[in-house]
Amino acid sequence: MRLTIQIVNYNSRDHLQGCLASLESFLAKNKDVAELIIINNDADPIGYFFSSLPQAESRPKIIEINENVGFGKAHNRGVKEARGEYILFLNPDTKILDRSLEKMLNIFEVDEKIGIAGPILVDCKGQFQKECWGFEKTPLSTIKSKLSGRNDQVEEGSIFEVDWVSGGAMIIRKSIFSELGGFDEKYFMYFEDVDLCFQAKKKGWKIAVNPAARVHHQGGKSFSSHRDKKRHYYASQNYYLKKNFGSWRARLVKILRFPIYIRNVYFNK
């Protein structure tokens, strides 16, 4: 088996059908070498949902967890049953565009040291989403981004190297995922993808993006509350900085970030 596609569902059934439809052609052509796994974090079972879908090839293996255990823990559970040489972690509010699965897989043929890869994520207007890849997140870069914002530019043309790619559409060699122990389950949501890439780079693996691969991503569909989303984001950021750069640096960022935290958590709904 060459590829396992994994999707974690939580509050995303309205978007999941569109995601599956975008995978249908690839799965039909590659049914002997590709598989689909859905890990269900919803309290209600999801099996009946798939029985009503017209896409026969998109009827996946279903793992019912039936509680929201978080992004990384759910995907770790899925990988235990994955048979693919490569694992594609894909959000349910995505749609694969223009043979992008093949283009993502081709990245690994360019350089045997590429261990993790991703596409360009775009919004409904085809505009680049800035948080689909980036460079090393450090205490200094975190502070600078709060003061001046990010200014990443999409590099057109050739595959290029980065420090991390979004877990919303991330493909990794299964052997590396196992070597790293999977996603750190202390992250409930956010930064588990950045941390996984950080650990892979420390082992000498490269992280790459193929700008020819495009995935439409709606974003933020698992949260009804902006406030809850930000709470999870900052909690994960705190843990990431403490884990990788030490407690005092994490505390410094927390202090400098405090006005932004108050604004985003307490003054936004």
TORKOL-295565 format. One record per residue (C-alpha): x, y, z negated; residue number from 0. Coordinates in steps of 0.1 Angstrom, whole numbers, plus 5000, padded with zeros to 4 digits. Example, Ala and Ser with C-alpha at 12.3 -4.5 7.8 and 13.67 -1.06 7.14 Angstrom:
+------+-------+------+-----+
: east : north :   up : num :
+------+-------+------+-----+
: 5123 :  4955 : 4922 :   0 :
: 5137 :  4989 : 4929 :   1 :
+------+-------+------+-----+
END
This chain:
+------+-------+------+-----+
: east : north :   up : num :
+------+-------+------+-----+
: 5000 :  5000 : 5000 :   0 :
: 5015 :  5033 : 5011 :   1 :
: 4992 :  5059 : 4995 :   2 :
: 4969 :  5062 : 4965 :   3 :
: 4946 :  5093 : 4964 :   4 :
: 4934 :  5102 : 4929 :   5 :
: 4907 :  5126 : 4920 :   6 :
: 4896 :  5134 : 4884 :   7 :
: 4859 :  5144 : 4882 :   8 :
: 4846 :  5168 : 4855 :   9 :
: 4816 :  5190 : 4862 :  10 :
: 4825 :  5188 : 4899 :  11 :
: 4799 :  5165 : 4916 :  12 :
: 4786 :  5194 : 4937 :  13 :
: 4820 :  5198 : 4953 :  14 :
: 4832 :  5162 : 4953 :  15 :
: 4811 :  5152 : 4983 :  16 :
: 4828 :  5178 : 5005 :  17 :
: 4862 :  5166 : 4993 :  18 :
: 4854 :  5130 : 5002 :  19 :
: 4841 :  5140 : 5036 :  20 :
: 4874 :  5157 : 5044 :  21 :
: 4892 :  5124 : 5035 :  22 :
: 4869 :  5102 : 5055 :  23 :
: 4888 :  5102 : 5088 :  24 :
: 4921 :  5095 : 5072 :  25 :
: 4908 :  5067 : 5050 :  26 :
: 4890 :  5051 : 5080 :  27 :
: 4922 :  5051 : 5100 :  28 :
: 4944 :  5039 : 5071 :  29 :
: 4921 :  5015 : 5052 :  30 :
: 4949 :  4989 : 5050 :  31 :
: 4975 :  5013 : 5036 :  32 :
: 4956 :  5039 : 5016 :  33 :
: 4932 :  5037 : 4987 :  34 :
: 4910 :  5062 : 4967 :  35 :
: 4906 :  5063 : 4930 :  36 :
: 4881 :  5085 : 4911 :  37 :
: 4886 :  5089 : 4874 :  38 :
: 4854 :  5102 : 4858 :  39 :
: 4857 :  5125 : 4828 :  40 :
: 4820 :  5133 : 4828 :  41 :
: 4799 :  5118 : 4800 :  42 :
: 4775 :  5103 : 4826 :  43 :
: 4787 :  5075 : 4848 :  44 :
: 4794 :  5084 : 4884 :  45 :
: 4789 :  5051 : 4902 :  46 :
: 4754 :  5058 : 4914 :  47 :
: 4766 :  5090 : 4930 :  48 :
: 4788 :  5071 : 4954 :  49 :
: 4762 :  5046 : 4963 :  50 :
: 4741 :  5074 : 4978 :  51 :
: 4769 :  5088 : 5000 :  52 :
: 4770 :  5081 : 5038 :  53 :
: 4808 :  5079 : 5039 :  54 :
: 4814 :  5041 : 5036 :  55 :
: 4852 :  5045 : 5036 :  56 :
: 4850 :  5071 : 5008 :  57 :
: 4836 :  5046 : 4982 :  58 :
: 4865 :  5044 : 4958 :  59 :
: 4876 :  5025 : 4929 :  60 :
: 4860 :  5042 : 4899 :  61 :
: 4875 :  5044 : 4864 :  62 :
: 4849 :  5055 : 4839 :  63 :
: 4864 :  5074 : 4809 :  64 :
: 4832 :  5092 : 4802 :  65 :
: 4847 :  5119 : 4781 :  66 :
: 4868 :  5149 : 4790 :  67 :
: 4903 :  5137 : 4781 :  68 :
: 4920 :  5163 : 4803 :  69 :
: 4937 :  5164 : 4836 :  70 :
: 4970 :  5146 : 4829 :  71 :
: 4957 :  5119 : 4807 :  72 :
: 4930 :  5110 : 4832 :  73 :
: 4955 :  5108 : 4860 :  74 :
: 4979 :  5087 : 4839 :  75 :
: 4950 :  5063 : 4834 :  76 :
: 4944 :  5061 : 4872 :  77 :
: 4981 :  5055 : 4880 :  78 :
: 4980 :  5024 : 4859 :  79 :
: 4958 :  5008 : 4886 :  80 :
: 4972 :  5026 : 4916 :  81 :
: 4989 :  5004 : 4942 :  82 :
: 5004 :  5031 : 4965 :  83 :
: 5041 :  5039 : 4970 :  84 :
: 5030 :  5075 : 4969 :  85 :
: 5003 :  5091 : 4946 :  86 :
: 4983 :  5121 : 4958 :  87 :
: 4967 :  5140 : 4929 :  88 :
: 4938 :  5160 : 4944 :  89 :
: 4913 :  5183 : 4928 :  90 :
: 4876 :  5176 : 4936 :  91 :
: 4870 :  5212 : 4948 :  92 :
: 4895 :  5208 : 4977 :  93 :
: 4891 :  5199 : 5014 :  94 :
: 4919 :  5185 : 5035 :  95 :
: 4925 :  5204 : 5067 :  96 :
: 4942 :  5196 : 5100 :  97 :
: 4958 :  5162 : 5094 :  98 :
: 4975 :  5176 : 5063 :  99 :
: 4977 :  5142 : 5045 : 100 :
: 5000 :  5129 : 5073 : 101 :
: 5020 :  5161 : 5071 : 102 :
: 5024 :  5158 : 5034 : 103 :
: 5036 :  5122 : 5036 : 104 :
: 5061 :  5132 : 5064 : 105 :
: 5079 :  5154 : 5039 : 106 :
: 5095 :  5124 : 5023 : 107 :
: 5111 :  5114 : 5056 : 108 :
: 5129 :  5147 : 5058 : 109 :
: 5151 :  5142 : 5027 : 110 :
: 5153 :  5111 : 5005 : 111 :
: 5159 :  5133 : 4975 : 112 :
: 5125 :  5149 : 4978 : 113 :
: 5104 :  5134 : 4950 : 114 :
: 5074 :  5157 : 4948 : 115 :
: 5057 :  5177 : 4975 : 116 :
: 5027 :  5199 : 4982 : 117 :
: 5008 :  5218 : 5009 : 118 :
: 4998 :  5254 : 5010 : 119 :
: 4965 :  5259 : 4992 : 120 :
: 4941 :  5284 : 5009 : 121 :
: 4908 :  5300 : 4999 : 122 :
: 4876 :  5300 : 5020 : 123 :
: 4890 :  5328 : 5042 : 124 :
: 4923 :  5309 : 5048 : 125 :
: 4943 :  5332 : 5026 : 126 :
: 4972 :  5318 : 5007 : 127 :
: 4966 :  5311 : 4970 : 128 :
: 4996 :  5322 : 4950 : 129 :
: 4995 :  5296 : 4923 : 130 :
: 4999 :  5266 : 4946 : 131 :
: 5037 :  5266 : 4943 : 132 :
: 5064 :  5287 : 4927 : 133 :
: 5099 :  5290 : 4911 : 134 :
: 5110 :  5281 : 4877 : 135 :
: 5088 :  5293 : 4849 : 136 :
: 5110 :  5305 : 4821 : 137 :
: 5104 :  5329 : 4791 : 138 :
: 5119 :  5357 : 4812 : 139 :
: 5099 :  5350 : 4843 : 140 :
: 5067 :  5347 : 4823 : 141 :
: 5073 :  5382 : 4808 : 142 :
: 5082 :  5397 : 4841 : 143 :
: 5051 :  5383 : 4858 : 144 :
: 5029 :  5399 : 4832 : 145 :
: 5046 :  5432 : 4838 : 146 :
: 5048 :  5433 : 4875 : 147 :
: 5028 :  5403 : 4889 : 148 :
: 5039 :  5377 : 4913 : 149 :
: 5050 :  5384 : 4949 : 150 :
: 5056 :  5350 : 4964 : 151 :
: 5054 :  5350 : 5002 : 152 :
: 5044 :  5320 : 5023 : 153 :
: 5074 :  5308 : 5043 : 154 :
: 5061 :  5298 : 5077 : 155 :
: 5077 :  5270 : 5098 : 156 :
: 5100 :  5245 : 5081 : 157 :
: 5096 :  5226 : 5049 : 158 :
: 5111 :  5246 : 5020 : 159 :
: 5122 :  5238 : 4985 : 160 :
: 5105 :  5252 : 4954 : 161 :
: 5106 :  5245 : 4916 : 162 :
: 5070 :  5233 : 4913 : 163 :
: 5038 :  5226 : 4932 : 164 :
: 5002 :  5227 : 4920 : 165 :
: 4986 :  5195 : 4906 : 166 :
: 4956 :  5205 : 4926 : 167 :
: 4972 :  5188 : 4956 : 168 :
: 5005 :  5172 : 4946 : 169 :
: 5020 :  5141 : 4961 : 170 :
: 5048 :  5122 : 4943 : 171 :
: 5067 :  5090 : 4946 : 172 :
: 5051 :  5066 : 4922 : 173 :
: 5085 :  5053 : 4911 : 174 :
: 5094 :  5088 : 4899 : 175 :
: 5061 :  5093 : 4882 : 176 :
: 5067 :  5061 : 4862 : 177 :
: 5103 :  5070 : 4855 : 178 :
: 5092 :  5103 : 4840 : 179 :
: 5065 :  5087 : 4819 : 180 :
: 5036 :  5104 : 4838 : 181 :
: 5020 :  5137 : 4829 : 182 :
: 5027 :  5148 : 4793 : 183 :
: 4993 :  5142 : 4777 : 184 :
: 4998 :  5170 : 4751 : 185 :
: 4987 :  5193 : 4779 : 186 :
: 4949 :  5193 : 4782 : 187 :
: 4949 :  5213 : 4813 : 188 :
: 4974 :  5237 : 4830 : 189 :
: 5012 :  5235 : 4831 : 190 :
: 5013 :  5197 : 4832 : 191 :
: 5022 :  5199 : 4869 : 192 :
: 5049 :  5226 : 4863 : 193 :
: 5064 :  5205 : 4835 : 194 :
: 5064 :  5173 : 4856 : 195 :
: 5082 :  5191 : 4883 : 196 :
: 5106 :  5206 : 4858 : 197 :
: 5115 :  5171 : 4844 : 198 :
: 5119 :  5157 : 4879 : 199 :
: 5143 :  5185 : 4889 : 200 :
: 5164 :  5177 : 4858 : 201 :
: 5167 :  5142 : 4871 : 202 :
: 5180 :  5155 : 4904 : 203 :
: 5148 :  5153 : 4925 : 204 :
: 5138 :  5180 : 4949 : 205 :
: 5103 :  5196 : 4951 : 206 :
: 5092 :  5207 : 4985 : 207 :
: 5063 :  5224 : 5004 : 208 :
: 5053 :  5218 : 5040 : 209 :
: 5036 :  5250 : 5051 : 210 :
: 5020 :  5231 : 5080 : 211 :
: 4999 :  5212 : 5055 : 212 :
: 4969 :  5232 : 5044 : 213 :
: 4943 :  5223 : 5018 : 214 :
: 4912 :  5245 : 5011 : 215 :
: 4908 :  5250 : 4973 : 216 :
: 4879 :  5267 : 4957 : 217 :
: 4895 :  5268 : 4922 : 218 :
: 4883 :  5270 : 4887 : 219 :
: 4852 :  5248 : 4892 : 220 :
: 4856 :  5228 : 4860 : 221 :
: 4850 :  5257 : 4837 : 222 :
: 4818 :  5278 : 4834 : 223 :
: 4836 :  5302 : 4810 : 224 :
: 4865 :  5324 : 4820 : 225 :
: 4873 :  5327 : 4783 : 226 :
: 4876 :  5289 : 4778 : 227 :
: 4898 :  5287 : 4809 : 228 :
: 4922 :  5313 : 4796 : 229 :
: 4923 :  5297 : 4761 : 230 :
: 4934 :  5264 : 4777 : 231 :
: 4959 :  5282 : 4800 : 232 :
: 4976 :  5301 : 4771 : 233 :
: 4977 :  5270 : 4748 : 234 :
: 4994 :  5250 : 4776 : 235 :
: 5018 :  5279 : 4784 : 236 :
: 5028 :  5280 : 4747 : 237 :
: 5035 :  5243 : 4746 : 238 :
: 5054 :  5243 : 4779 : 239 :
: 5077 :  5271 : 4767 : 240 :
: 5083 :  5256 : 4733 : 241 :
: 5090 :  5221 : 4748 : 242 :
: 5115 :  5233 : 4774 : 243 :
: 5130 :  5265 : 4760 : 244 :
: 5126 :  5263 : 4722 : 245 :
: 5103 :  5277 : 4695 : 246 :
: 5117 :  5312 : 4692 : 247 :
: 5115 :  5320 : 4729 : 248 :
: 5080 :  5307 : 4730 : 249 :
: 5071 :  5329 : 4700 : 250 :
: 5087 :  5359 : 4717 : 251 :
: 5066 :  5354 : 4748 : 252 :
: 5035 :  5350 : 4726 : 253 :
: 5041 :  5383 : 4709 : 254 :
: 5048 :  5402 : 4741 : 255 :
: 5018 :  5386 : 4758 : 256 :
: 4994 :  5394 : 4729 : 257 :
: 4976 :  5424 : 4744 : 258 :
: 4970 :  5405 : 4776 : 259 :
: 4958 :  5374 : 4756 : 260 :
: 4933 :  5396 : 4737 : 261 :
: 4920 :  5412 : 4769 : 262 :
: 4915 :  5379 : 4787 : 263 :
: 4902 :  5358 : 4759 : 264 :
: 4880 :  5382 : 4739 : 265 :
: 4869 :  5408 : 4764 : 266 :
: 4861 :  5386 : 4794 : 267 :
: 4832 :  5362 : 4796 : 268 :
+------+-------+------+-----+
END
